[in-house]
Amino acid sequence: MTNKPAKPIMLFDCKTAQNVIGQDKFLKGFETILNHGAYCQGPETRELDEKLAQYSGVKHCSTCGSGTDALTLALMAWDVKPGDAVFVSSFTFVASAEAPVLLGATPIFVDSDPETYNMDPKDLQRAIDEVKKEGKLNLKAVVAVDIFGSPCNYDEIIKIAHANGMKVLSDSCQSYGSVYHGKKAGSIADMSATSFYPTKPLGCYGDGGAVFSNTDEENELVKSCRVHGMSPEDHYDNVRLGMTGRMNSFQAAVLLLKLTVFDKELKERARVAKRYDSELSDYFGKQKILDNCQSAYALYTIHCEDRDELMAYLKENGIPCGAYYPRPVNTQTAYAKWNTRSLPVCEKLSKTVLSLPMTPYLDDQDLDYIINTMNAFAAKKQNKAA
Ligand SMILES: Cc1ncc(COP(=O)(O)O)c(C=O)c1O
């Protein structure tokens, strides 16, 4: 077995980039904000909006307070309300479903594909047919989540949604930096929402998010809802319901600096994933990335039948790992009344998935140790079975 590295292995690494970029640069950015005094939505956020729109190849980006705000603001711009059905992946972080529920809509949970872990277009079609047959809800939108950073099957999902008069909101909260058939996250669906929570591929040092859209109208609505539904002409006339969804200038300053190393970090994440892909035993199932796509590798996730035993073994050996997500959203207490469909793949995934250390700064010694430790577990299991 390879020796355990002297420094601890990290599951996420939010801090090393600070040193790579230089702490002095962050301090200088913060000092500028302290001097100009525009703490919320200051010049840094406007510069960031432009840079992110350009990066994603989309007309508009409106930064906001978090990924949850971004999802909610996009759905507010589409006037999602009680009586609307919003189809959403269940194998995800709770916020993907929380946003439509906060607006009074009914979440219709959709099962996942067992290989990509993302929304299964066939089950989306089934769920739509069920809701249509019941005839009680208005078909409104689909929230498609790029789980662990890997793009969904957008061609199929968009085709099905549009054929049924619905828009598609990409929950790109884990996938900023991913690519689907040549298009970057943010530019693929009708609108997209991302998160800059520190552990995300592009992370700030607090909470942050952004909404991406291709039309002036949607962007104006998002910007208005972000500040309580304010009219652009008269700031004391709130013309619709909204929320406090602003990004603060300090987070924008962090993200402007993090953007300078983002492409390099994405390449490093891909390097780590490539080693896992090619060297981990076939005993472990690996998340399938669709052809012609690049994951942003927010996480590298495998599935195996003895997940809980593997997790305990890795932790004993100093390898941090996490079961994301041990409960699909439809099985969680607050969502019980919408737990109306059978989602066998989501249920199985929640019992079998395990996310391994994934940071741009894992070195060969870390990876040798993780891979050899994992493969020793697999060999023991395979020998037992033989
Ligand atoms: C898939 C997904 N959607 C939404 C969110 C919400 O983002 P935030 O924590 O920035 O509100 C997250 C964050 O973990 C997420 O992973």
Ligand as a Chemical Component Dictionary entry (heavy atoms), coordinates in Angstrom:
data_LIG
# 
_chem_comp.id                   LIG 
_chem_comp.type                 NON-POLYMER 
_chem_comp.pdbx_formal_charge   0 
_chem_comp.three_letter_code    LIG 
# 
loop_
_chem_comp_atom.comp_id 
_chem_comp_atom.atom_id 
_chem_comp_atom.alt_atom_id 
_chem_comp_atom.type_symbol 
_chem_comp_atom.charge 
_chem_comp_atom.model_Cartn_x 
_chem_comp_atom.model_Cartn_y 
_chem_comp_atom.model_Cartn_z 
_chem_comp_atom.pdbx_ordinal 
LIG C1 C1 C 0 -28.040 21.453 -6.738 1  
LIG C2 C2 C 0 -28.099 22.652 -5.827 2  
LIG N1 N1 N 0 -29.112 23.514 -5.966 3  
LIG C3 C3 C 0 -29.197 24.616 -5.197 4  
LIG C4 C4 C 0 -28.250 24.895 -4.232 5  
LIG C5 C5 C 0 -28.419 26.102 -3.365 6  
LIG O1 O1 O 0 -27.334 26.979 -3.410 7  
LIG P1 P1 P 0 -27.017 27.921 -2.168 8  
LIG O2 O2 O 0 -26.498 27.091 -1.063 9  
LIG O3 O3 O 0 -26.006 28.891 -2.715 10 
LIG O4 O4 O 0 -28.298 28.604 -1.810 11 
LIG C6 C6 C 0 -27.184 24.031 -4.057 12 
LIG C7 C7 C 0 -26.153 24.301 -3.031 13 
LIG O5 O5 O 0 -25.640 23.456 -2.368 14 
LIG C8 C8 C 0 -27.100 22.865 -4.859 15 
LIG O6 O6 O 0 -26.090 21.995 -4.722 16 
# 
loop_
_chem_comp_bond.comp_id 
_chem_comp_bond.atom_id_1 
_chem_comp_bond.atom_id_2 
_chem_comp_bond.value_order 
_chem_comp_bond.pdbx_ordinal 
LIG C1 C2 SING 1  
LIG C2 N1 SING 2  
LIG C2 C8 DOUB 3  
LIG N1 C3 DOUB 4  
LIG C3 C4 SING 5  
LIG C4 C5 SING 6  
LIG C4 C6 DOUB 7  
LIG C5 O1 SING 8  
LIG O1 P1 SING 9  
LIG P1 O2 DOUB 10 
LIG P1 O3 SING 11 
LIG P1 O4 SING 12 
LIG C6 C7 SING 13 
LIG C6 C8 SING 14 
LIG C7 O5 DOUB 15 
LIG C8 O6 SING 16 
# 
